[in-house]
Amino acid sequence: AQKITQTQPGMFVQEKEAVTLDCTYDTSDQSYGLFWYKQPSSGEMIFLIYQGSYDEQNATEGRYSLNFQKARKSANLVISASQLGDSAMYFCAMRETHLSNSGYALNFGKGTSLLVTP
Amino acid sequence: DVKVTQSSRYLVKRTGEKVFLECVQDMDHENMFWYRQDPGLGLRLIYFSYDVKMKEKGDIPEGYSVSREKKERFSLILESASTNQTSMYLCASSLGQTGSHDAQYFGPGTRLTVL
């Protein structure tokens, strides 16, 4: 069974600083995908960034980047130049092997709560 | 932009009631999912559907059923609500492409309280 571990229940960062949120995973699959989602206090899960296991470069999306270390099975999210609006729960997720003829389910970690302070 | 809507943001029901949670997506996505989210447990998959009238059990299907009569709509049904079903329920949809990242897009969630 695949497993996602987020070891930081809560993190603080000052506005304009960078922050790294940790995610390690466990899988025996060769082909897999890793996702990060943001969940503000409003409750909606917002897709941030994706990294495929065969992608040679680390994924980037605006202020978000993914520090992907395949040998260490880690996929840490880096948020640069933090903003107050970045305060939220952040979830790492892994794409499971396909459950049907179409698409995949996701296996989520338990999340990290990020608080950005002025 | 993908839009996933859920019928209610907050819902209060009594033990034993039949409860319907509805989810609609407007992007012609093949796959739809229902999760529940509880503190300390993260998101857990209840059911998913990869086509109209098709459904598969997730990790915690007991006490729930689903219905997908139209491609855009996926309903979660609690046949007889119990207090341990008090939770946040999140619906999601995805395009359904194998070999791609196939991100899931979520609705705003329904916070259900069963008294």
Interface residues (C-beta under 8 A of the other chain):
Chain A: G33 F35 Y37 S42 G43 E44 M45 I46 F47 Y50 G52 F91 R95 H98 L99 S100 N101 S102 G103 Y104 A105 L106 F108 G109 K110 G111
Chain B: R9 E30 N31 F33 G40 L41 G42 L43 L45 F48 Y50 D51 M54 E56 G58 M88 L90 A92 S94 L95 G96 Q97 T98 H101 D102 A103 Q104 Y105 F106 G107 P108 G109 R111
